[in-house]
Amino acid sequence: MKDATHPYYGAMLVLLSSVAFSSKAIMVKLAYGYHVDAATLISLRMAFAIPFFAALGWWAMRQGTPVRMARHDWWKLALLAMAGGYGSMWLNFEGLRYVSAGLERVILFLYPTLVVVMSAIFLKHQITRREWFAMVTSYAGVVLVVWHDVALAGFDSADTLYGAGLVLLSAIVYAGYLLVSGQLIPKLGASRFTALTMGLAALASATHFACNGSYEKVVSFPQAVYWLALLMALVATVLPSMLMNLGIQQLGSRKVSLISAIGPVSTILLAYLFLGEHLSWVQGLGTLLVLAGVMAVSLDKAMKS
């Protein structure tokens, strides 16, 4: 017999997950105040987070579910984790060096519409009128917010455009990650897939740091950097992953995608409170357009399911 769902409980879990995950950009911006680079910061974050994902992998293996994957599937998993897991993370962190936390979250939130585009290109899925509306609306919102930040940047507008480009590329890579992961999760299971991809992403992070970083430097930062990395690992990585999985179990992925739309709004508010970032009606309108586009895509999927 199927367990009854608890919509208010599930909605609260997803809401907390979205807000917790949105805090990542705030912590990254605060850490950059101590002159830490993206590769080092990601390495610290993954070092604190990997024990939890290792425990998740151990738990998944204890379930005794057999894994049947061809050799090319394992290669696909490794490439997915290193490019889609670590690659998109590095692009995102590096982009945050040049753009505001609010702009980063708005651009990154384009990934549902990017998945639609990639599905049409690679899987030959037909784009519906609702999806066209969603994409036009979302991209118009991003252009509005980027224009707002470029106008504020003045002489540093080239840096803002460069950072926005990095974050957009991160969203594209992440969308590809989601598209391919949909083929591997049924074979591995969600918990095992998460543990393996995060473990391989941590390996890619450590390799990048070993090639470009300084071991003497990583132990010489102020204590605030390590606390921020720890909070990033627990509050913005492990905790939201667990809460989101519980929320999906309670509500299903369609409703979760709608509630998660609070992400950009919460980032903008957190950035205003902790970073002193500017709030304006232009930024608010652009954010609402992006949210409207994402919700249109999510509602379209919900109607088909």
C-alpha positions in Angstrom: 0.0 0.0 0.0 1.3 3.4 -1.0 2.1 5.8 1.9 0.0 8.9 2.0 1.7 12.1 1.1 1.9 15.2 3.3 1.8 18.2 1.0 2.4 20.9 3.6 5.3 18.9 5.1 6.8 18.2 1.7 6.3 21.7 0.5 8.2 23.0 3.6 11.1 20.6 2.9 11.4 21.8 -0.7 11.1 25.4 0.3 13.9 25.0 2.9 16.0 23.1 0.4 15.7 25.9 -2.2 16.6 28.6 0.3 19.5 26.6 1.6 20.9 25.9 -1.8 20.4 29.6 -2.8 22.7 30.6 0.1 25.7 29.0 -1.8 26.2 32.1 -3.9 26.2 34.3 -0.8 28.9 32.2 0.9 31.0 32.2 -2.3 30.9 36.0 -2.6 31.8 36.3 1.1 34.8 33.9 0.7 36.1 35.8 -2.3 36.6 38.7 0.1 39.5 36.7 1.5 41.2 36.4 -1.9 40.6 32.7 -2.4 40.3 31.3 -5.9 37.5 29.2 -7.3 39.4 25.9 -7.6 40.6 26.1 -4.0 37.2 27.1 -2.6 35.5 24.2 -4.5 38.2 21.8 -3.2 37.5 22.9 0.4 33.8 22.6 -0.1 34.1 19.1 -1.6 36.5 18.0 1.1 33.9 18.8 3.8 31.0 17.3 1.8 32.5 14.1 0.5 32.3 12.1 3.8 28.5 12.6 3.7 28.2 11.4 0.1 30.5 8.5 0.9 28.2 7.5 3.7 25.3 7.8 1.2 27.1 5.5 -1.2 27.8 3.0 1.5 24.1 3.0 2.5 23.1 2.5 -1.2 25.4 -0.4 -1.6 24.0 -2.0 1.6 20.6 -2.1 -0.1 21.9 -4.9 -2.3 20.3 -3.6 -5.5 22.2 -5.2 -8.4 23.8 -2.8 -10.9 23.7 -3.7 -14.6 25.5 -1.2 -16.7 27.6 -1.6 -19.8 31.2 -0.4 -20.0 30.2 2.7 -22.0 27.7 3.6 -19.3 30.5 3.7 -16.7 32.5 6.0 -19.1 29.5 8.1 -19.6 29.1 8.4 -15.8 32.7 9.4 -15.3 32.5 12.1 -18.0 29.2 13.3 -16.7 30.5 13.7 -13.1 33.7 15.4 -14.2 32.3 17.7 -16.8 28.7 18.2 -15.6 29.4 17.9 -11.9 32.7 19.6 -11.4 32.9 21.6 -14.7 29.6 23.3 -14.2 30.5 24.0 -10.6 33.8 25.6 -11.5 32.2 27.8 -14.2 29.5 28.9 -11.7 32.1 29.7 -9.0 34.4 31.5 -11.4 31.4 33.5 -12.8 30.5 34.7 -9.3 33.8 36.6 -9.2 32.4 39.0 -11.7 28.6 39.1 -11.3 26.2 39.7 -8.4 24.8 36.7 -6.5 21.3 37.7 -7.7 22.3 37.8 -11.4 24.1 34.4 -11.0 20.9 32.7 -9.6 18.6 34.2 -12.3 20.9 33.0 -15.1 21.5 29.6 -13.6 17.7 29.1 -13.2 17.4 29.0 -17.0 18.4 25.3 -16.9 14.8 23.9 -17.2 14.3 25.8 -20.5 17.8 24.7 -21.6 16.9 21.1 -21.0 13.9 21.7 -23.3 16.2 23.0 -26.1 18.6 20.1 -25.7 15.8 17.6 -25.7 14.6 19.1 -29.0 18.1 19.0 -30.5 19.4 15.7 -29.4 16.3 13.7 -28.6 14.1 15.1 -31.4 11.4 16.2 -28.9 8.9 18.7 -30.3 8.8 22.1 -28.6 5.3 23.1 -27.6 3.8 26.6 -27.8 3.9 26.8 -24.0 7.6 25.9 -24.0 8.3 28.5 -26.7 6.6 31.1 -24.5 8.6 29.9 -21.5 11.9 30.3 -23.3 11.1 33.7 -24.7 9.9 34.9 -21.4 12.8 33.5 -19.4 15.5 34.8 -21.8 13.9 38.2 -21.9 14.0 38.3 -18.1 17.7 37.4 -18.1 18.5 40.1 -20.7 16.7 42.6 -18.4 18.6 41.6 -15.3 22.0 41.5 -17.2 21.3 44.9 -18.7 20.5 46.2 -15.2 23.8 44.9 -13.7 25.8 46.1 -16.7 24.4 49.6 -16.3 25.4 49.5 -12.6 28.8 48.2 -13.4 29.8 51.2 -15.6 33.4 50.8 -16.5 33.4 47.2 -15.3 30.6 46.2 -17.7 32.9 43.9 -19.7 33.7 41.9 -16.5 29.9 41.6 -15.8 29.3 40.3 -19.3 32.2 37.9 -19.0 30.9 36.6 -15.7 27.4 36.3 -17.0 28.7 34.3 -19.9 30.5 31.9 -17.5 27.4 31.4 -15.5 25.3 30.8 -18.6 27.8 28.2 -19.8 27.5 26.6 -16.4 23.7 26.4 -16.8 24.1 24.9 -20.3 26.6 22.2 -19.0 24.3 21.5 -16.0 21.3 21.1 -18.3 23.3 18.5 -20.3 24.1 16.8 -17.0 20.4 16.5 -16.2 19.6 15.3 -19.6 22.2 12.5 -19.5 21.6 11.6 -15.9 18.0 10.7 -16.7 19.4 7.8 -18.7 21.7 6.5 -15.8 19.6 7.1 -12.7 17.2 4.3 -13.5 20.1 1.9 -13.8 22.0 2.9 -10.7 19.3 4.4 -8.4 19.2 8.0 -7.3 21.3 7.5 -4.1 24.1 5.5 -5.7 24.1 7.8 -8.7 24.5 10.9 -6.4 27.2 9.3 -4.4 29.2 8.2 -7.4 28.9 11.5 -9.3 29.8 13.6 -6.3 32.8 11.3 -5.5 34.1 11.6 -9.1 33.4 15.4 -9.1 35.5 15.6 -5.9 38.3 13.7 -7.6 38.2 16.1 -10.5 38.3 19.0 -8.1 41.3 17.5 -6.2 43.1 17.0 -9.5 42.5 20.5 -10.7 43.7 21.9 -7.4 46.8 19.7 -7.4 47.7 21.0 -10.9 47.1 24.7 -10.2 46.9 25.2 -6.4 49.4 25.5 -3.6 49.2 23.2 -0.6 50.9 25.8 1.5 48.3 28.4 0.5 45.3 26.2 1.4 46.3 26.1 5.1 47.1 29.8 5.3 43.6 31.3 4.8 41.8 33.1 7.7 39.5 30.8 9.7 36.4 32.5 8.1 37.3 30.8 4.8 37.1 27.3 6.3 33.9 28.1 8.2 32.3 29.3 4.9 33.5 26.2 3.1 32.1 24.0 5.8 28.7 25.9 5.8 28.7 25.6 2.0 29.2 21.9 2.2 26.6 21.3 4.9 24.0 24.0 4.4 24.2 24.6 0.7 25.2 21.0 -0.5 24.3 18.1 1.8 21.3 19.5 3.6 19.4 20.7 0.4 20.1 17.4 -1.3 18.6 15.5 1.5 15.6 17.8 1.9 14.9 17.8 -1.8 14.9 14.0 -2.0 12.5 13.8 0.9 10.3 16.5 -0.8 10.3 14.6 -4.1 9.3 11.5 -2.1 6.3 13.4 -0.6 5.2 15.5 -3.5 6.7 14.2 -6.8 9.1 16.0 -9.1 6.6 18.2 -10.9 5.3 20.0 -7.8 8.9 20.2 -6.4 10.0 22.0 -9.6 7.3 24.7 -9.1 8.2 25.3 -5.4 11.9 25.4 -6.2 11.1 28.6 -8.3 11.6 30.5 -5.0 15.4 30.0 -5.5 16.2 33.2 -7.4 14.0 35.3 -5.2 15.6 34.0 -2.0 19.1 34.6 -3.4 18.3 38.2 -4.3 16.9 38.8 -0.8 19.9 37.1 0.9 22.3 39.1 -1.2 20.5 42.3 -0.2 20.7 41.3 3.5 24.3 39.9 3.7 26.1 41.5 0.7 24.4 44.8 0.4 23.5 44.2 -3.3 21.2 46.7 -4.9 17.5 46.0 -5.4 15.5 47.6 -8.1 12.2 47.2 -10.0 14.1 46.3 -13.2 15.8 43.4 -11.4 12.5 42.3 -9.8 10.7 42.4 -13.2 13.5 40.3 -14.9 13.4 37.8 -12.1 9.6 37.5 -12.3 9.9 36.9 -16.1 12.4 34.1 -15.5 10.2 32.5 -12.8 7.1 32.7 -15.1 9.0 31.0 -17.9 10.3 28.2 -15.6 6.8 27.7 -14.1 5.3 27.5 -17.6 7.7 24.6 -18.5 7.0 22.9 -15.2 3.2 23.2 -15.6 3.4 21.9 -19.2 5.2 18.8 -17.9 2.8 18.4 -15.1 -0.2 18.5 -17.5 1.4 15.8 -19.7 2.2 13.5 -16.7 
